[in-house]
Amino acid sequence: MNYKLIVRFIGLLLLVEGSAMLVAMVVSLLTGGSDFPALVLSALACGVIGLVAFFTTMKVEKSISKKEGYLIVTLVWAVFSLFGSLPYLLSGTIHGMANAFFETMSGFTTTGASVVDNIESFPKGILFWRAMTHWLGGMGIVVLALSILPSYGGGLMMYDAESPGPVVERLSPHIYQTARIVWLVYLFFTVLETLLLCLGGMSLFDSICHSFATMATGGFSTRQASIAYWSSPYIQYVLTFFMIIAGTNFTLLYFALKGKFFKLYRDEEFRYYLLFILGFTILIFSGLLITTSKPAEQAFRNSLFTVVSIITTTGFVSVDYLQWTPVLYMLVFALFFFGGSAGSTGGGVKIVRVVMVLKNSYYELRRIIHPHAVIPVRFNKRAVEARIVNNVLAFFMFYILIFFFSSVLFMIFEPDMITSMGAVATCLGNIGPGLGTVGPAFTFSPVNDLGKWFLSFLMMLGRLELFTVLVIFSPSFWRE
């Protein structure tokens, strides 16, 4: 294991993080915030330690092995969150390392769960940094590094280790070119959404922060009431549209921008993605019409916004779904186990895995009836390799087991079973709001420190899709 190479790469990424803090520092300077010193000191800390790590490992081989790649990806997310906590701690906006780390990990993993009960009191520099943690983590910290540091061997393996989904299509033979393309698409839609939100009456600052959160499928808002603060149907529909965009495979979005729209409607995962959104929206909309007296348009908008927000794992809130009848908010809870498309910024299980599990289960019934028939799982009209199907089934099994045992374990910190299940499901799926006392109208501030550390680990585990993190806990990983 080449530990000097690992230190060098993490040092370079700390320089990237420090540069991002400088942008938040400029926002603080322009708005006259009291958070300017905290952001300066945080950026200096990242810069100094990053430079020391870089210059003390000058003579090191740049080729990254598979083991080193997995370790780098996992450590980067932990180290980034550790240093990303500094602005909160130094500015005094968040007290306690557990709280600051939880908020930062929630930002970088695009979970959107928060411990903050008074977000409007935060200075704008800190709010901008909070939104930026979403935007940096949404497309991937390592993917960003690969787009600007193409000389590192092993980039393909690290790209796969961090990218969401069992199979992510590449747009170029060179992985750094693929990384640059997806980041440019990401930037384009972020700018477009910002402009459209401004047209709807949202301030430029709020528009930028919410565009960062939307395109990253994160969910941090500049308002304690989240999107419910704005009663504008226009703003909610714009956010809904861009949440759907953010939950779509960015490879497909790239082709769509080039005018190849047939790639979208031919993609089976995209069709199922829209079908699930439509199906759950109709079910919840019908339930709201029966159980509430809301106007039809408002009931439809609340249904669509909530379904899209949860299935894409964005976690914005326009209405407290726990106030609905139990069958409706249990439908919302079922969406916790879907997620966006592979190759999107969405978290969760991913639509492609859900569809593959359902197809394999159906085909298994046919195989029992026709034991001699060869019936492969097909996706996009192509037979899926057995190793990919096995990977999907193993992922699904691990995901459910981790959810179950973590829910039981978390009851040590939160005895209420509904709250425990909601907290674990929302953090593992990188969603944001949960159930019970961590529902959409509440925060995670009452959870004790050990519980917050545990949930922070689940956020990282979910964002890196289980295997990238779990593999480093395997004894065989450390054997030469």
Rosetta blueprint (number, residue, H / E / L):
1 M L
2 N L
3 Y H
4 K H
5 L H
6 I H
7 V H
8 R H
9 F H
10 I H
11 G H
12 L H
13 L H
14 L H
15 L H
16 V H
17 E H
18 G H
19 S H
20 A H
21 M H
22 L H
23 V H
24 A H
25 M H
26 V H
27 V H
28 S H
29 L H
30 L H
31 T H
32 G L
33 G L
34 S L
35 D L
36 F H
37 P H
38 A H
39 L H
40 V H
41 L H
42 S H
43 A H
44 L H
45 A H
46 C H
47 G H
48 V H
49 I H
50 G H
51 L H
52 V H
53 A H
54 F H
55 F H
56 T L
57 T L
58 M L
59 K L
60 V L
61 E L
62 K L
63 S E
64 I L
65 S L
66 K H
67 K H
68 E H
69 G H
70 Y H
71 L H
72 I H
73 V H
74 T H
75 L H
76 V H
77 W H
78 A H
79 V H
80 F H
81 S H
82 L H
83 F H
84 G H
85 S L
86 L H
87 P H
88 Y H
89 L H
90 L H
91 S H
92 G L
93 T L
94 I L
95 H L
96 G L
97 M H
98 A H
99 N H
100 A H
101 F H
102 F H
103 E H
104 T H
105 M H
106 S H
107 G H
108 F H
109 T L
110 T L
111 T L
112 G L
113 A L
114 S L
115 V L
116 V L
117 D L
118 N L
119 I H
120 E H
121 S H
122 F L
123 P L
124 K H
125 G H
126 I H
127 L H
128 F H
129 W H
130 R H
131 A H
132 M H
133 T H
134 H H
135 W H
136 L H
137 G H
138 G H
139 M H
140 G L
141 I H
142 V H
143 V H
144 L H
145 A H
146 L H
147 S H
148 I H
149 L L
150 P L
151 S L
152 Y L
153 G E
154 G L
155 G H
156 L H
157 M H
158 M H
159 Y H
160 D H
161 A H
162 E H
163 S L
164 P L
165 G L
166 P L
167 V L
168 V L
169 E L
170 R L
171 L L
172 S L
173 P L
174 H L
175 I H
176 Y H
177 Q H
178 T H
179 A H
180 R H
181 I H
182 V H
183 W H
184 L H
185 V H
186 Y H
187 L H
188 F H
189 F H
190 T H
191 V H
192 L H
193 E H
194 T H
195 L H
196 L H
197 L H
198 C H
199 L H
200 G L
201 G L
202 M L
203 S L
204 L H
205 F H
206 D H
207 S H
208 I H
209 C H
210 H H
211 S H
212 F H
213 A H
214 T H
215 M H
216 A L
217 T L
218 G L
219 G L
220 F L
221 S L
222 T L
223 R L
224 Q L
225 A L
226 S H
227 I H
228 A H
229 Y H
230 W L
231 S L
232 S L
233 P H
234 Y H
235 I H
236 Q H
237 Y H
238 V H
239 L H
240 T H
241 F H
242 F H
243 M H
244 I H
245 I H
246 A H
247 G L
248 T L
249 N L
250 F H
251 T H
252 L H
253 L H
254 Y H
255 F H
256 A H
257 L H
258 K L
259 G L
260 K L
261 F L
262 F H
263 K H
264 L H
265 Y H
266 R H
267 D L
268 E H
269 E H
270 F H
271 R H
272 Y H
273 Y H
274 L H
275 L H
276 F H
277 I H
278 L H
279 G H
280 F H
281 T H
282 I H
283 L H
284 I H
285 F H
286 S H
287 G H
288 L H
289 L H
290 I H
291 T H
292 T L
293 S L
294 K L
295 P L
296 A H
297 E H
298 Q H
299 A H
300 F H
301 R H
302 N H
303 S H
304 L H
305 F H
306 T H
307 V H
308 V H
309 S H
310 I H
311 I H
312 T L
313 T L
314 T L
315 G L
316 F L
317 V L
318 S L
319 V L
320 D L
321 Y H
322 L H
323 Q H
324 W L
325 T L
326 P H
327 V H
328 L H
329 Y H
330 M H
331 L H
332 V H
333 F H
334 A H
335 L H
336 F H
337 F H
338 F L
339 G L
340 G L
341 S L
342 A L
343 G L
344 S L
345 T L
346 G L
347 G L
348 G L
349 V L
350 K L
351 I H
352 V H
353 R H
354 V H
355 V H
356 M H
357 V H
358 L H
359 K H
360 N H
361 S H
362 Y H
363 Y H
364 E H
365 L H
366 R H
367 R H
368 I H
369 I H
370 H L
371 P L
372 H L
373 A L
374 V L
375 I L
376 P L
377 V L
378 R E
379 F E
380 N L
381 K L
382 R E
383 A E
384 V L
385 E L
386 A H
387 R H
388 I H
389 V H
390 N H
391 N H
392 V H
393 L H
394 A H
395 F H
396 F H
397 M H
398 F H
399 Y H
400 I H
401 L H
402 I H
403 F H
404 F H
405 F H
406 S H
407 S H
408 V H
409 L H
410 F H
411 M L
412 I L
413 F L
414 E L
415 P L
416 D L
417 M H
418 I H
419 T H
420 S H
421 M H
422 G H
423 A H
424 V H
425 A H
426 T H
427 C H
428 L H
429 G L
430 N L
431 I L
432 G L
433 P L
434 G L
435 L L
436 G H
437 T H
438 V H
439 G L
440 P L
441 A L
442 F L
443 T L
444 F L
445 S L
446 P L
447 V L
448 N L
449 D H
450 L H
451 G H
452 K H
453 W H
454 F H
455 L H
456 S H
457 F H
458 L H
459 M H
460 M H
461 L H
462 G H
463 R H
464 L L
465 E L
466 L L
467 F H
468 T H
469 V H
470 L H
471 V H
472 I H
473 F H
474 S L
475 P H
476 S H
477 F H
478 W H
479 R L
480 E L
